Amino acid sequence: GRLVDKIGTRFGYAIIMAAWSLSAMSHALARTVLGFATARFLLGLSEAGNFPAAVKTTSEWFPQRERAFATGIFNAGTSVGPVLAPAVVPWVATRFGWQAAFLMTGIFSITWIVAWLMFYRPPALHPKLGAAERSYILSDREKQVAAVPWVRLLGYRQTWAFAAGKFMTDPIWWFLLFWLPLFLAHRFHLSILQLTEPLMLVYVLSTVGSVVGGWLPGLLNRRGMPI
């Protein structure tokens, strides 16, 4: 997050995704438990930069009243990946080896980086953004305020409300990501190729929930309900 604040979304996001891609592909080089654990550590470290960069990008391109919906859409990407992965990764792994599955996902991410650098610009630098659209993006933006010490945030009820919500929802999401394939394999004796449909169903529902969850607060807010 601090990196993106310092150098901007265009290059900051590209650096984060490059680190993630290399970390993903480094799994193919692992020959020991320690080597594989190191690759997992680097993957988690670089993956964590995705959400701050995505939120920052959303704040640049959307007025405040539309950011929840926009965030719901990009957050759905965390489900689209697991929807596609069960259909592709087991097929690659069973035919070309598990190392090829990590190399494939990393190379796919590199193509995203190229497209990002080619097409993305912040609104202030985008050559095709007209004055009317720029004015719309900035229409409800608050004025810049002085920096607030992190410790002061602990005195806000909103901070604790947000933290409590994440505390209750994130363990569920990461439990599904980490353990659902293993649970289905042990409990229902499904092979790696038989996991495709049940895993896709879970993440399709999550994708729908993410988009609807981003759209619903905007609807309620427009009808008079405060944030």
C-alpha positions as CSV (number, residue, x, y, z in Angstrom):
1,G,0.0,0.0,0.0
2,R,2.8,2.5,0.9
3,L,4.6,1.6,-2.4
4,V,1.5,2.5,-4.5
5,D,1.0,5.7,-2.5
6,K,4.6,6.7,-3.2
7,I,5.0,5.9,-6.9
8,G,1.4,5.8,-8.2
9,T,-1.0,3.1,-9.3
10,R,0.3,2.5,-12.8
11,F,3.9,1.4,-11.9
12,G,3.1,0.4,-8.3
13,Y,0.5,-2.1,-9.4
14,A,2.8,-3.4,-12.1
15,I,5.6,-4.0,-9.6
16,I,3.3,-5.8,-7.2
17,M,2.0,-8.1,-9.9
18,A,5.5,-8.8,-11.3
19,A,6.6,-9.9,-7.8
20,W,3.5,-12.0,-7.5
21,S,4.0,-13.6,-10.9
22,L,7.7,-14.5,-10.1
23,S,6.7,-15.8,-6.7
24,A,4.0,-18.1,-8.3
25,M,6.5,-19.4,-10.9
26,S,9.2,-20.0,-8.2
27,H,7.1,-22.9,-6.8
28,A,8.2,-24.9,-9.9
29,L,11.8,-24.7,-8.7
30,A,11.1,-26.0,-5.2
31,R,12.7,-29.3,-4.3
32,T,12.3,-29.3,-0.5
33,V,9.6,-28.4,2.0
34,L,11.6,-25.3,2.9
35,G,11.9,-24.3,-0.7
36,F,8.2,-24.7,-1.2
37,A,7.4,-22.8,2.0
38,T,9.7,-20.0,0.9
39,A,7.8,-19.7,-2.4
40,R,4.5,-19.6,-0.5
41,F,5.8,-16.9,1.8
42,L,6.9,-14.7,-1.1
43,L,3.5,-15.4,-2.8
44,G,1.6,-14.2,0.2
45,L,3.8,-11.2,0.7
46,S,3.4,-10.0,-2.9
47,E,-0.3,-11.0,-3.2
48,A,-1.2,-8.7,-0.2
49,G,-0.4,-5.7,-2.3
50,N,-3.1,-6.4,-4.8
51,F,-6.1,-5.1,-2.7
52,P,-4.5,-1.8,-1.6
53,A,-3.5,-1.1,-5.3
54,A,-7.0,-2.0,-6.5
55,V,-8.7,0.2,-3.9
56,K,-6.4,3.1,-4.8
57,T,-7.1,2.6,-8.5
58,T,-10.9,2.6,-7.8
59,S,-10.6,5.8,-5.7
60,E,-8.8,7.5,-8.7
61,W,-11.4,6.5,-11.3
62,F,-14.8,6.5,-9.5
63,P,-16.7,9.1,-7.5
64,Q,-17.3,8.1,-3.8
65,R,-20.9,7.2,-4.4
66,E,-19.9,4.5,-6.9
67,R,-16.9,3.0,-5.3
68,A,-18.7,0.3,-3.4
69,F,-20.1,-1.2,-6.6
70,A,-16.7,-0.8,-8.4
71,T,-15.0,-2.5,-5.4
72,G,-17.6,-5.3,-5.5
73,I,-16.7,-5.9,-9.2
74,F,-13.0,-6.0,-8.8
75,N,-13.3,-8.1,-5.6
76,A,-15.3,-10.6,-7.7
77,G,-12.1,-11.2,-9.5
78,T,-10.9,-13.1,-6.4
79,S,-13.7,-15.6,-7.2
80,V,-13.3,-15.6,-11.0
81,G,-9.8,-17.0,-10.5
82,P,-10.9,-19.9,-8.4
83,V,-13.8,-20.5,-10.9
84,L,-11.4,-20.8,-13.8
85,A,-8.6,-22.6,-11.9
86,P,-10.5,-25.9,-11.2
87,A,-11.3,-26.1,-14.9
88,V,-7.7,-25.5,-16.1
89,V,-5.1,-26.2,-13.4
90,P,-6.0,-29.9,-12.8
91,W,-5.9,-30.6,-16.5
92,V,-2.4,-28.9,-16.8
93,A,-1.1,-30.6,-13.7
94,T,-2.2,-34.1,-14.7
95,R,-0.7,-33.8,-18.2
96,F,2.4,-31.7,-17.7
97,G,3.2,-32.0,-14.0
98,W,2.4,-29.8,-11.0
99,Q,5.3,-27.4,-11.8
100,A,3.6,-26.5,-15.1
101,A,0.5,-25.4,-13.3
102,F,2.5,-22.8,-11.3
103,L,4.4,-21.6,-14.4
104,M,1.1,-21.2,-16.4
105,T,-0.6,-19.0,-13.8
106,G,2.6,-16.9,-13.5
107,I,2.9,-16.4,-17.2
108,F,-0.7,-15.5,-17.5
109,S,-0.2,-12.7,-14.9
110,I,2.7,-11.3,-16.9
111,T,0.4,-10.8,-19.9
112,W,-1.8,-8.8,-17.6
113,I,1.1,-6.6,-16.6
114,V,1.9,-5.8,-20.2
115,A,-1.8,-4.8,-20.9
116,W,-1.9,-2.7,-17.7
117,L,1.2,-0.7,-18.6
118,M,-0.1,-0.3,-22.2
119,F,-3.6,1.0,-21.4
120,Y,-3.8,2.3,-17.8
121,R,-3.3,5.9,-16.9
122,P,-4.7,7.8,-13.9
123,P,-7.4,10.3,-14.9
124,A,-5.1,13.3,-14.7
125,L,-2.8,11.8,-17.3
126,H,-5.3,9.9,-19.5
127,P,-5.3,11.3,-23.0
128,K,-8.8,10.3,-23.9
129,L,-10.6,11.5,-20.8
130,G,-12.8,14.6,-21.4
131,A,-13.4,17.5,-19.1
132,A,-17.0,16.4,-18.4
133,E,-16.0,12.9,-17.3
134,R,-13.1,14.2,-15.3
135,S,-15.5,16.6,-13.5
136,Y,-17.9,13.7,-12.8
137,I,-15.1,11.6,-11.3
138,L,-14.2,14.4,-9.0
139,S,-17.7,15.6,-8.3
140,D,-18.0,14.3,-4.7
141,R,-14.4,14.0,-3.7
142,E,-13.5,15.5,-0.3
143,K,-10.6,18.0,0.0
144,Q,-7.2,16.6,0.9
145,V,-6.7,16.5,4.7
146,A,-3.6,16.4,6.8
147,A,-2.1,13.0,7.6
148,V,-3.6,11.2,10.6
149,P,-1.4,9.1,12.9
150,W,-2.3,5.4,12.7
151,V,-2.9,5.1,16.5
152,R,-5.6,7.8,16.3
153,L,-7.7,5.5,14.1
154,L,-8.1,3.2,17.1
155,G,-10.4,5.8,18.6
156,Y,-13.0,5.6,15.8
157,R,-15.9,3.2,16.1
158,Q,-15.8,2.8,12.3
159,T,-12.3,1.2,12.6
160,W,-13.5,-1.4,15.1
161,A,-16.7,-2.1,13.1
162,F,-14.6,-2.7,9.9
163,A,-12.1,-4.9,11.8
164,A,-14.9,-6.9,13.4
165,G,-16.4,-7.6,10.0
166,K,-13.2,-8.7,8.5
167,F,-12.5,-10.8,11.6
168,M,-15.7,-12.8,11.0
169,T,-15.6,-13.1,7.2
170,D,-11.9,-13.5,6.2
171,P,-11.4,-16.8,8.1
172,I,-14.3,-18.3,6.2
173,W,-13.0,-17.1,2.8
174,W,-9.5,-18.3,3.4
175,F,-10.7,-21.6,4.9
176,L,-12.6,-22.2,1.6
177,L,-9.5,-21.3,-0.5
178,F,-7.1,-23.5,1.5
179,W,-9.1,-26.5,2.6
180,L,-12.2,-26.9,0.4
181,P,-10.5,-29.1,-2.2
182,L,-8.9,-31.3,0.5
183,F,-12.2,-31.6,2.4
184,L,-14.1,-32.7,-0.8
185,A,-11.3,-35.1,-1.7
186,H,-11.3,-36.8,1.8
187,R,-14.9,-36.6,2.7
188,F,-16.4,-37.5,-0.7
189,H,-13.4,-39.2,-2.3
190,L,-13.3,-36.9,-5.3
191,S,-10.3,-37.0,-7.6
192,I,-8.5,-33.8,-8.7
193,L,-10.5,-33.8,-12.0
194,Q,-13.8,-34.4,-10.2
195,L,-13.3,-31.3,-8.0
196,T,-14.0,-28.9,-10.9
197,E,-17.8,-28.6,-10.7
198,P,-18.3,-28.3,-6.9
199,L,-15.4,-25.8,-6.6
200,M,-16.7,-23.7,-9.5
201,L,-20.2,-23.6,-8.0
202,V,-18.9,-22.2,-4.7
203,Y,-16.9,-19.5,-6.4
204,V,-19.6,-18.6,-8.9
205,L,-21.9,-17.9,-5.9
206,S,-19.1,-15.9,-4.3
207,T,-18.7,-13.8,-7.4
208,V,-22.4,-13.0,-7.5
209,G,-22.4,-12.1,-3.8
210,S,-19.4,-9.8,-4.2
211,V,-21.1,-7.8,-7.0
212,V,-24.5,-7.7,-5.3
213,G,-22.8,-6.8,-2.0
214,G,-21.1,-3.8,-3.7
215,W,-24.3,-2.7,-5.5
216,L,-26.7,-3.0,-2.5
217,P,-25.1,-0.2,-0.3
218,G,-25.3,2.3,-3.1
219,L,-29.0,1.5,-3.6
220,L,-29.8,1.8,0.1
221,N,-27.8,5.0,0.3
222,R,-29.7,6.6,-2.6
223,R,-32.9,5.8,-0.8
224,G,-31.8,7.7,2.3
225,M,-30.0,5.2,4.4
226,P,-26.7,6.5,5.8
227,I,-23.5,4.6,5.2
